[in-house]
Amino acid sequence: MVMASSKGFASRVPAPVLFVVGGVSMYVGAALAVGLFDRLSPSAVAVLRILAAGLLLLLVVRPGRVAWSSGRLRRSVPFGVATALMNAAFYEAIARLPLGTTVALEFCGPVAVAAALSRRPRDVGAVVLAAGGVALIADVRWSGSPSGVVWALAAAALWAAYIVLGKRVARGGSGIDDMAVGFAVAGVLCSPLLVLPVFRDGWSALAPLAEPVVLLLVLGVGLLSSIVPYGLDQVVLRRVGQARFAVLLALLPATATVIGLVVLGQLPGVAEAVGIALVVGAVLLRSRDGDTPPETPPAPSGSRSVTTRRGDAE
C-alpha cells in the first residue's frame, strides 16, 4: 500500500524534479562507491551494486510468479544486464580517466538516442543545447589512457541501451517488479566478474567481501545509486518518450555541479555556469510538449486494448 501511494505521488511530480532527486541520490551513492575502490575492483563494485539493488528490491517488492515468466524475463533480464554492464563500464572508465572526460563521453549515448528519435527542429535544438551544456559542465580534458576512452564509449552505448530497454520495461506497466527481477538475475549472470581479480592477486582479492563495513557500503550504494534513481527513471519513462528522457538526463551533470556549490562550496566557473544555462534551456525547450498521463498496465487477456499514447512515439 505504501509503495502504491508513493508511486501515485511520484506520478504527479514534474519529470525534471524527479531527475534532480534521483541525481542527488545517485551522487551520494557515488561518494560511497569511492570508498570501495581501494578494496575492490571497479567492475566488482558495479556487480555488487546491481546485486545488492536486486536483492533489496526482491525483499521489498516481492514480485509474483508472473514476473518470472519467460515473456517478462525477455524484457527484464536484458534491461538488468545492460544496467549492470553500464555501471561496470563507467566505473572502469573513471578509474582511468578524469571524471569530467568520462561524463562527457558517456553522455554521447543519450544524445545519440535523442538525435535518432528527434523529428522537429525544436527537438534537434534541444539535443544540441544539452550536448553543449554537458561538455562545458564536464570541462572535457583529453587525458588518461586509450583504454579509458574505450570504456567510456562502451558506457555510452550501454546507456543508450538502458534508455531503450528501460522504456520497454516501463511500458509493460510493472516496471518496479521487472526491475527487481532484472537486477537480481543480472547480478547473478555478471557475478563471474567478482572472481576475475583472483587470477591476478589470488584469493586475497575477495577478502574485503567478508568485511561488514564493505557489505554495508555495498548495500548503501545499491540503494542510493540504483534503486532510487532507476526507480524514478521508471516513473518518468512511463510518462515521456525516449527522446525527451534522453534530454532530461542532461540534468544529472548540472545537478552534480549545483551540489558541489551548495554542499562543498565549489564555485562553478564561467564555462560551467554557461553549461548549466544551456542544459536548463534544453530541458525547457524539449519540455514544451508536457508530460503524458501515467500509462496504465496492459489490459488482461480478453479486455479491450489500450490505445497507444502520443508520448510513446516521441
Steps between C-alpha positions, in 0.01 A plus 500: 500500500786738586674416172182569305438835670862606447476403137181704464666803661806469275278489191379852584846652548648675192750280317795745537449503879512120510826510304656743748394283796639192327821686419553602862452140613730371226786734591476422872522134403799577278677653801449173685628302199826696504569354843484150349743553213806451722364161612334359187536537125263746326324213319453314828344809659262532203393134524449521876301821450253342259481177703431689823235710326333189359493320834366804686227545240405133514459526877292818485300459177456120511412458129253219431554189290384676186803730524719192447314382190694466177326796339582734788857368530561582133424859594656531845825303467646694201414821685672379817810375316532826304475696825762285674744520210441875467598546865805276459619686190452837670696395810780359284509827304525728804783279630699605189367841394407826670135492607414795278634329190312181584170682556533687171581185304229295670237761419552423131258209556196705609579765240502231229160371618352849509641585156376174346146554630478874433280606209456875543747792496412576863598145601833526320564837663439350845746219427768747386448719808515198735815360339676836509396564859623162621833548320551834676396366841725198462801721415618241252869418518645247259737335742528154645529179302358365174343214694318752715352661189385157379335429835327840498367447147382153602314662791344745251373217279363315803333818627318524167395136539383575856266771369352285223464186714381701800217644292392145408493405868311815599245454220423151636333660803697308769828685485604459865424126502691449175785717629526282813513179296727647233752637751508176702551281192757742354694494827520121486592494129773762549634347824800336323645852478547481878758222471705644214742679741573157654700404191721804553517545879396162636211421733595791724327723245166372634587559866325842513169327432512363854535846656172633653587859404541401136168317499322801655656730241389265222142505629511879522633532146237257371221697667615854419664448160264242351164454674410866552619656170406206276164463674430868430613442140222243465245756618629755249525250214131414540416866442742622233650374177856374467620816325384735775629260765845509338501881507386505863805289588705815439368619837727247675837674444331835561369366832849380592639850443230661715559244778870582487418869549246457782658211692871531426529871426644430155421814303436415133704682239363702214497197266308291755248778560441534127469120478230495768312773317516299175373184672210688660421651161503156336264355762261794470508483120433125490246523785259724309305190398431421867468161664259234389271349766644196681457187293269229627610136506404288199140383512442136600442245230159543346471868593508793261848607398632834620561760233867594463573842644675769306788506750603146403585611151700802606 
